[in-house]
Amino acid sequence: MTETLHSWVNAINGPMWDMLIFLLLGTGIFFTVATGFVQIRLFGQSVKAMLGGRKQGDDPHGITPFQAFVTGLASRVGVGNIAGVAIAISIGGPGAVFWMWLTALIGMSSAFAESSLAQLFKIRDYDRHHFRGGPAYYITQGLGQRWLGILFAISLIFCFGLVYEAVQSNTIAVAAKTAWGWDEHATGVALVILTAPIIFGGIRRVARWAEILVPLMAVLYLLMALYIMASNISMVPHVFELIFSTAFRFDAAGGGLLGGLISQTMMVGIKRGLYSNEAGQGSAPNAAAAAEVKHPVSQGMIQMLGVFVDTMIVCSCTAFIVLMSDISYEGLSGAQLTQAAIVSHVGSWGAHFLAVVLFMFAFTTIIGNYAYAESNVQFIKSNWLIMSVFRMAVLGMVYFGAVQSVPLVWDMADMAMGTMAWINLIAILLLSPLVFLLLKDYTAKLRMGKEPEFKLSEHPGLKRKIKSDIW
């Protein structure tokens, strides 16, 4: 049965991803050019907005901009940064790292667009006392297509609420077994016990946990990577040369309808890059919408920064750790490869270190993913019974992932991610005039020397689309 399911998943993934790669890169290039390279122009401003977003505002419905940033980062910074990068290198070669970088740099503008739209179309959830929003909401309000909003919500619930939870728990179980010999079933049960009280507490509790754990895990991993790079400083130029010299090899085709135009290196790098940073996928906007900000663009910039941190910093750390080692890739999959690379650099204690860091990465991603899915379940139907059943299903997938094989779980993630990305990328392209309007409003007020504040009354044409009194 598992083999049959795997063959079905692969049959769907092939043609879907052939075209999605061009849509993904094309959308990123479109927003990069149309916004005047917003990811470069407003990069400094995005750092300032993130660092200044720790204080809670006057509105009790919102979480802080910084909490929204780390909640988004909690989902982004996960096993994709450790296992995903290692998989990309082992299958696509060192050149796959280049395509991960390119996906992130271009995708920063897509992340800016989707998160700005999420803020613009967010609503108040008076029952649970916080803001809600995301692609399902801007598709419904902005495009007037609730059926498409529901289709996106279902895709995200399946992807983040179910499949991605299995991916995270799978990596934790593999790392724990490698480092300490723990049984996968016992690890799965332990993860369920740890996850349950957090997800039953809702997005505010998720945000509080993310605010504590995400900076801690990122700093620990970054320090390890810097130590390894400093110890092998003479190899740094060689690693860069290796990445760039192998990025454009087309000797191994990616397969599918457009296999002749896409190398395996390119295909794997872009897939793993999108899985890691989620730019344009429609996930991070769900966290972005929950924040209280004075202008939608402020949160768009902060989530744009999250893509940079995820790929250009954290993923690069893994790439250099693996490429600076002299280990063989044979017989090693995902996190095991990164684990073996660290051990080759620092000794056997490195396996224990990575197992702990992986747990923190993957566990925060489990709770961050849940926050996204919760908002979309409420979009379809806000009901305590439905929410309780959904939470139990999430816990079931956490256990399922811990005891299943790596290839099936990752290929299911590719299928779910691709479906979401298709719907969201088309939506933000159709809504691009609103992104440009928001950016023009923000930069005009910034040039006036005052903190930008968005006022709906200044844009009468938008009033009929916005279904709340927030702006």
N, C-alpha and C positions, 0 to 999 in steps of 0.2 A: 504493500500500500504506500509506503514511504517513497519507494522508487517511482511509482506511478505519479504521485503528487509532484515529485521533483521534476519529472519529465514535462508535466503540464506547465509548471512554473517557468522552466527554461524556454518552452515553446512560446510563451507570452513575452518573456523578457527580450528575446532577440529582436523582433521588429519594433517593439516599443522603444527600446533604447537606441536603435539605429537612427531614428528621426529625432528623438528627444535630445541627443547630444547637440544637434544643430539648433534646435529651438532654445536650449539652455544657453549656449554660447551666443546665439544671435540676440536673445533678449538682453543678456548682460551687456553686449556691445552697444545695442540700441540705447539702453538707459545710460551707459557710460558717456556716449557721445552727446545724446540729447540733453543731459544734465550738465554738460561741460566738465566731465570728469569729476563728479561730485565726491567720489571716494578720495580724491587727491585734494581738491579745493577745500573741503570741509573736514579733512582728517583731524587737524588740530582742534577744531571746534567740537568734533565728536568726542575727543579725549576729555576736553574741558566739561562737556555736558555729562559724561559718564562719572567723572570724579566729583562733580557738583551735585549729583543726583542721589545722595545718601539720605537726605532729610525728607521726612513725610510732610506732604502738603496739608492744606486745610480740608480737602475732600476725603471723607472716611471710606469712599468706595475704592480708592486706588492703592496700589503698592508703590514704593518709591521707584524712580527710574533706574537706580542702581540694582534694586531687587529684580526688576524686569530684565536688566542686562545679565545678571548672574543666573537667573532662571533660564533665559535663553542659552547662556553659555553652559549651564548644567546639562542641557540636552545636546548641544553641539559638541562639547568637550567630553568625549566618552571613548568607547572602545574603537571607534573609527580612527581616533588619533594614534592608537597603539596597535591594535590588531589590523585595522583597515589599511594603514600605511604599510605595514609589513606584508600584507596580502598583495597590495599594489606592486611593491618592489619584487616580491617573489614570482609573481605572474608576468608583470609588464616590464620588469627591469628598473634600473635607477631612473630612467627617463620618465617614468610614470609620475615621479615627484614634481617634475616641471609642469605637467598637465594639472596636477592638484593645485599648484601655485597659481597657474593661469586661471583656473576655474574660480579660485577665491578672489583674485584681483578684479576680474570682470564681474563676478557675482556680487561683489560688495554693493554695486549700484542696484542690482535686482533686490538685494536685501533691504537697501534704503527705501526703494519704491514700495515693497510689500508692507513693511512695518509702518511707514508713513500713512498708507491707506488704512491699515488696521486701526491706527489711532483716530483717524478722521471718522471712521464709521463705527467706533466702539459704542456700546450701550451700557446703561446702568443695570446691574442685577440687584434689584432691591431685596430679593429673598435672601441672598447670600452676602450682600453688602460689599460688592466689588465690581469693577468694570469687566466686561467681556467683549471679545471681538476677534477678528482674524479673517482669513479669506472667505469663509462661509458667510460672514456678515457683509463684507464689501462686495461679494458677488451678488448677494440678495438685494442689498440696498443700492449699490452703485450701478449694477447691470440690470436689476429688476428680474433676476432669474433665480427664484428660490429653489427650483428643482436642481439646478446646477450647484447651488450652495449646499444642498443636502447631499448630493453625490460627492462633493469634496469632503464634507464632514464625515461621511461614511468611510471614505478612503483614508482620511487622517486617523479616525478611530481605529480602523484595522491596522494601519501602519504604526502609529505611535503608541496606541493603547494596547496593542496585542503583539504584533510581530517584532517591533523594536525592543519591547521589554524582554522578549525571548533572546534577542541578540545580545543584550547586555548581560543577562544572567548566564548565558552560554559561555561568555568570555570569562566571567568570574569563576565559574565552575572549572573551566579548563586550567586557568591560572592557579587556582587553589589545589587542584589535583597534581599539577606539575611541581608546585613548590612544597606542598605538605602532604600529598597523597590523600587528600580528602575525597570521600565518596560523593559523586555528583548528586545523588538523591538527598543526602544529608545537607549539602550546600543549597540545593533548591528549597528545601523546607526552611532552612535558616533565613534565606532571602525573603521568603513569603512572610515570615514572622516579623522581620525588620521593616518590610515595606508597608504592611497593613495599617499600622497606626498613623503613618504619615499621610498616605493617600486618603484615608478616611477623614483627615483634618482639612482637606481642601487646599486651594491655591495659596492662601496666606501662610499656612504651615510649610508648604513646599518652598515658598519664597524665603522663609526664615532659614530653613535648612540649607538651601542653595547659597545664601549669603555667607554662611559659615564655612561650608565644605568646599565650594568651588575655588575660592582664592587659595585655600590651604593646599588642595591637591595640585593646582597649577604650579604653585611655587615649588613644591617638593619635586615635581617632575622636571621643572625647568632647571633647578639646581643640579640635579643628577646629570641632565644633558650638558649643562655648562661645564661640569667637572670632567665629563668624558671628552668633550671637545677640547678643553684646555690641556688634557693629558695627551691628546693626539693632534695638537695644533698644526703640525706639519702636514697632516692629511686633509685639512679643510679645503685648500685649493683643488686637490685631486678629486674630492667628493663633488664639488661644484662642476668641475670639468666632466666628470662621469655622468652627472645628471643632464647637463646640456648636450653632451655629445651623443647620448642615446635617446634623446627625446623625440627625434624626427626619423627614427628608423621605421621603415614600413615593410620590413622583411617578414613580419608576423602580422597578418591581417586580423582585424577585429571580428571578422565574420559577418554574416547577415547580408541584407540587401546592399548595404553600403560598405561592405568589408574592404573593398579596394581603396576606399578613400580614408578609412579609419584604421590605424594600426592597433594592435592589441595593447601596446604601451599607452596610447592615447585613450582608448576605451576604458581600460582599467583605472588609469589616473583620474579621469573625469568622473567615473562612477564613484570611486572611493572618495574623491574630493567633495562631490555633492553630498554623499552620505555623511561626511564629517562636518562640513560647514553649513549645510542645509540652505544655501543661498538660492532663492527663487522657488524653494520647495513648498513654501506656505506653512511652515511649522512655527518658526520664531515669531511671526506676527501675532500668534495667540498669546505669547507672553508680553509682547510689546504693547498690545491693547490694554493689558491690565494695569499699566502704569499711569500715574497722574502727572501730566506734563502741561505746560502752557501752550505748546505748539506741536502739532503732529510730527513735524520734521525733526524735532529734538530727539524723539525716540527712534525715528528712522536712522539718524546718525549713530545712535548708541548701538543699535542692532547691527548696523553696517560694521562698526568696530569689532563686534563679536566675531564676524567672519574672518577678519584680519587676525585676531588673537588665536582663533581656533586653528587655522591652516598655516599661516605664515610663521607663527611662533611654535605652537604645540606640535603640529604635524611635522614641522621641520626638525624639531628635537628628535622625534622617533626616526626620521629618515637618516639623520646624521649618526645616531646611535647604531643603526643597522648597517649602514654603508661603511662605517669606520671599523667594523668588526671583520674578522676573517673566517666566519662560520659558513658552513654549507647550508643552503636552503632546503636540501633534500629531507623529506619526512617531517618538516616543520610547517605548521599552519598558524597564521594569524599571531595571536599573543605569544605563542610558544617561540616564534622566531625572534620577537623583540626581547623576550625573556632570556633566550640563549645568547643574544647579542650583548645584553647588559652583563650577564655572567662572564662572558669573555673579556669584558672590560674591567670589572671590579671584583670578580670572584663570586663564590656561591651565594653570599648574602644578597647579591643583586636580584636573585630569583624571588626571595622573600620580600624585598623592597618593592619590586614591580607588582607582586601579588596584592600587597596592601594598597598601592597606588591605583591599580586596576579596579580593586573593589570600590575605592572612593570615586573614581571616574565613572564606573558603570552604575554604581548605586545612585549617584546624583542624577545620572541620565535617566534611570528608571523613574525617579520621582519627577524629573523635569518633563519627561515624555507624558507622564500621566496628567500633568497640569494642562498640556495642550489638548489631550483627548477629552478631558473633563469638560472644557469649554465647548467642544463640538457636540458632545452628548447633550449638553444643555440647550444647544442651538436647535437640535432636532426635537427634543422633548425634555423639558425640565420637570423631572419627577423623581422623588426620593427612592422609589422602588427600582426604577430603571437604573438610577445611579448606583444603587447597592449591588444590583446584578452585574453591572459593568465592572465595578471594582473587584468583585469576586472573579470575573473573567480575566482581569489584569493579573491578579495574583496567580491564577491558573497558568497563564502564559509565562510568568516568571519561573514557575516550576518546570513547565514544559521545555523552555529554552535550556535550562540547566542540564537536562538529561538527553537532549537531542544532538545530532551531528552538526558540525560547523557548516558544511556546504549547503545543506537544505535551508538552514536558518538564514544564512546570508543571501541566498537567492530569493527567498520569500521577501526579504527586506528590499531587495532591488526592485521587485515587482510592485510592491506597495508604494515605494518611494517614487517610482516612475509614473504611476497613476496620479498621485498627488501633484507632482511637478507639472504634468501636462495641463491639468485643469487650472492650476494657479498661474502658470506663465502666460497662458492665453488671457486670463482675467486681468492681470496687471498690465498687459499690453493694451487691452481695450480701455482700461482706466488710466492710461498714461497721461492724458491731458490734466487729470486732477493732481497727479504727482508733480507735474511741471507748475501748476498753479500754486500748490503748497510751497514748493521750493522758491518760486519767485516771491511769494509773500514773505517767507522767512528771511531771504537774503536782503530784500528791500528794507525790512525793519532792522536787520543787523547793521546795514550801512548807515542807518539813522542814529546808531550808537545806543540803542536801547535793547533790553531783552525782548526777543520776539514773542508775541502773544497772538494766537490765532483767534479771530473774531468772525463768526459766521455771518454777522450782520453786514460785514464788508464785502461779502460774496453772495448776493441774493440768488444767483443761479444755482447755488448748492443747496439752498434751504429745502427744496422739495425732495432731495435725495437723503438728507441726514435725518434719521429717525429718533434723535435724542436732543436734549437741551444742554448737552455738555459744553458745546462751543458757543 
